[in-house]
Amino acid sequence: MIYFTFDPRPDLKEDLLASFPEEQFVFEKSVKQPFLAEAEIIVTYGEDLTEEHIAEASQLKWIMVTSAGIEKMPKEAIAAKGIQVTNVRGIHKVPMAESVLAHILADVHALREIYAYEEKSEWKRNIKQRELCDATALIIGPGAIGGEIGRLLQAFQVTTIGCNRSGRAAAYMDEMVTLENIKSALPKADFVISVIPETEETKHLLKKEHFEMMKRSALFMNFGRGSLVETNVLLEALTKGIIRSAVCDVFEQEPLPADHPFWALPNMTVSPHVSSHSSRYLERSFAIFKPNLKKWRAGEVATLQNIVNLSLGY
């Protein structure tokens, strides 16, 4: 049995049922015991499974996670039972890259100020605008999403510096540095953009000293995981003018409390973890799941797309 712990769009369900008429599918909006105990495959957003659920899922062999991150999943319990995990890494690259670029262009061309004056019906022409051309962007995590951001930025003649664990070359990066040597790149960057997943290595990776090495004119953008930087460190960097401004789609605490100081900071843009949202999200997820299901039934487990290394967290 293939158990979905969410109920997808009718057209996607109908296509799935037509493509695999021999399979038994169950679509629910939560984790329920009768189906949990019988499921061989679970398809989930990755935030609803607990250690107790894994213990009860006696037939479970494969978990398909329709998100990229698995930090909220009971990884040790899953690994102990030898359950295969795959995700939809890569499907977020288009909406997230477009979102990052939109915020950068809004910043460079002062759209916030233009919109504010428009609300007041005020004809204001002495608004300071810049150009994106010839800027430098440091992209922390130049994988599928980071690569797409790099591709778009290079079209605007932006120099891109990628930063990953190994320092190995990555698509659409003009230069590469390792996480260990990130400080060498920080002073060069007009935009510091993080789309890196959460791991033990990346938790609180950026500290006060890192922000102090950035340009005072730098725009910091966190679209990966809120754990990259402690809230108080970022707050201090913004309130003391260590960096010019920030745009964050992720935070250590989500939802961000209504009384959090980030909301009131004029140099902070709060995006409520929506950069990956798209009307095509599940469509792209199913485009990965369907070929993988065919491979699973053919016994080609090693060739599944997007196999997750539970020890690394991605």
N, C-alpha and C positions, 0 to 999 in steps of 0.2 A: 504494500500500500504506500502511496505517495501522499503525504499529509502536508498541506499548506496551512500555516498558522495565521494566515491572513486571506482575505477574499479579494482576488484580483478583478479587474474589469471584465464584464461579460464577454466581450469580443476575444480577450486573451484566453479566457477559460475555454470558450468554444473551440478556438484554434488548437489548444492543447489537447482537448478531448478528441478532436478529429484526427490529430496527428498521431495519437497513441491510444487507439480504441481498445487495446488489450490491457491497458493499465487501469488500476483502481485509484481514482483521485478523491481526496476529501478536502474541501475548502471550508475553513472555519475562521473565526476572528479572534481566536485565543488558543492556548494550549489546553487540550481536554484529555483526560485520562484514557477513555476507551480507545481513542485513535492513537494516542501516544504509545501505548503498549503494543500496537500492531504495526506501526509505521516502520518500513524499511528505509524510506527516504523522507526527510523533513525539509521543507522549504520555508524559510523564516527571514524576518528582517534582522535577526540576530540579537534582539534585546529581551526576548521573552522566555528563553530557555534557562533553567536553573540546574544545579547539580542534582537535585531531586528528580527533575524531569529526565535527565540523562540516565540516572539509575533505573528509572521505571521503563525507559524505552529499550526493552529487551531485544527487539528485532532491528534496532537502528544501525544502519551501515554507512549512511552518507547524509551530511547536512549541507544543503545549498543555502548560502546566506546572500540575500538580495541587497547587500550593502558591501562596502569595501572593508570597513572596520569590524574587528571581532573582539575588541577589548572588553565588551560587556558580557561575553559568553563565558561559560565555565570551562575554560580551555583544558585544565588539568584533568577534569573528569572525562572530557571528550577524548583526550589523548590516551588516557588509561584504558579505554575500551577499544582503542584502535579505529575510531570512527573517522572516515574521510570527510574533509571539509573543503568546500570550494566557495568562492565568492564572485562578485561581479566587478572585480577590479577592471578599471578602464572605461566603464560606461558613464562615469561622472565627468569625463574629461571635457566634453563639449559644453554642457551647461556651466561647469565650474570655471573653465577657462574664459568663457564669455562673461561670467559674473566678475571675475578678477579684472578683466580688461575694461569692463564698464566702470568699475570703481576707479581704476587708474585714470581713464579718460575724464571722468567726472572731476577727479582731483586736479589734473593738469589744466583743464579748461574751466575750472571754477564753477561748475554747474550748480553746486549748492548755493553759492552767492547769487547766481543768475536767477535761480528759482525763487529765492527769498525776495529779491527785488521785484520779480514778476508778481508775487502775491500782494505786494504793496503798490502795484501799478506804477512803479518808479523806474524811469528811464535812466539807467546808470551805465555809463560807458567806460569808466576808469577802473574796471575790474582787472586785477592782475591775472593774466593767463600765461602759461608756459607751453612748451612743446615736448612731446614724448620723444621725438627724434633725437638720437645721440645720447639718450639716457642709458643707465646701466641697471640691470635687475639681477639680484641674487635670488635664485630659486632653490629653496631647501626642499629636496625631494623631487628630483627631475624624472619621475616615472611617467606613467601615461598622462596624468593630469598636468604635471609640471612640464612635460614635453609639449603638450598642446598650448600651454601658456607661453612657453618659449617660442613656439612657431608663430603665434599671433604677434608677440612682441617684436620678433625679428622682422616682421613685415613692416613695422614702424621704425626700423633701423635702430632698435634697442640692442645693446650688447648684453648677452645673457651669460650668467655664471651659474653653473649647477653645483649643488652640494649634496653628496650622498656618503654612505659609509665607506665605500671603496675608493672613490675618486675616479672610477672608470668612466669613460666617455658615455654621454647620454645624448639622445636626439635633441636637436635644436639648442644645444648649449655651445657657446663659443669657447668657454673655459670650464674647467672642473676643479673643485677642491673637495677634500674629505671633511666629514663632520668634525674631525679632530683639528683640522686646520681652518675652520670657518672664520676665525678672527682675521685671517689674511685677506678675506674678501669683503668683510663688512664695511671698511672705510671707503670702498669703491662704489657701493651701491646707492642708487637713488631710491630704489624700491627693494625691500627685503620681503620676499613672499614665501610663506611656508605652506606646503601641501603635504607634509610628511606624515605618515601614520604614527600612531602611538606605540612605542616600544619602551623597554627599560632604558635603552640608550637615549631616547629622545625626550623622556619625561624631564621637564624643567631644564632642557638643553640650553635655552637662552637665559642668561643671568644678567644682573645689573651691568657687569663689565662688558657684556656683548653690546648692550644698548649704548653704552658710553663710547664704543668704538664706531658706531654708525655715524653717518653725517647728521648734523643737527637738522638738516633739511629733509632727512629720509622719511619715507612713508613705509611703515611696517604693516604687513598684511598677514593675518593668520587664518588660513582656510583649511588647515589640516586637522589638528586636535588642540583643544584648549590647554592640555597639559604641557604644551611646549614651553610655556613661560608662566611663572607664578603671577597671579593677579596683581599682587602688591608691587611687583617689579615693573610690570607694564604701566600700572597706575602712576608710579613715581616717574617713570620715563616721560610720560605725557604731561603730568602736572608741573614738572620741573623744566620742561622744554629740552630734555636730553635728545629727543627726536621731535620732529615737527608734528606728526600725526599718525593715526593708525586706523585700519579697517579690519574688523574681526568678525568672522562668521561663526567662530567656535570660542567657547569659554570654559574655564575650569568648572564653573557651576552653571548648569543649564536646567531650566530657563534662567536667564539672568534676572535676579530679583528687581522689582520695580524701583526700589530705593537704592540700587547700586550706583555708585558715583560715575561709572562709565556712561550712563545715559545722559548725564548733564555736561559731560566734557565736550567743549566745542571742537576739539581736535580728535575726537574718537567717533567713528561710525560703527554703530552696532547693527550687525546683520544677524537675524535670529536663526542661524544654522539652516539657511535656505538655498545656498549657492548651488547645491546639487539637484535642486528640484526642477523637474521638467515633466511635461505631459507625456514624454516618451520614455520615462524612467523604467517602468515595468516592461515596456516593449523591448527595450535593450536588454533587460535582465533575462527575459524569456528567450532572447536570441542566443544567449549563452547556455541557458538551462537545457533547451531542447536538443542541441547537438551533444551535450554532455550526457543526457539521459540515453541517447542512442549508443554512445560509447560505453556507458555503464552496463547496459543490457548485453552488449557484445563482449563484455569482459575486458574492455580496454581501459581499465581504471587508471593506469599510469599516464594515459594521454589526455585525461580530463583537463579542460581549460581552467586556469586560475586555482590550482591546488594551493591551499593555505598551509604554510609551515607554522604549526601552533606554537612552537618554541620561540620563533621569531615574532609572531604576532601579525604576520601578513603573508 
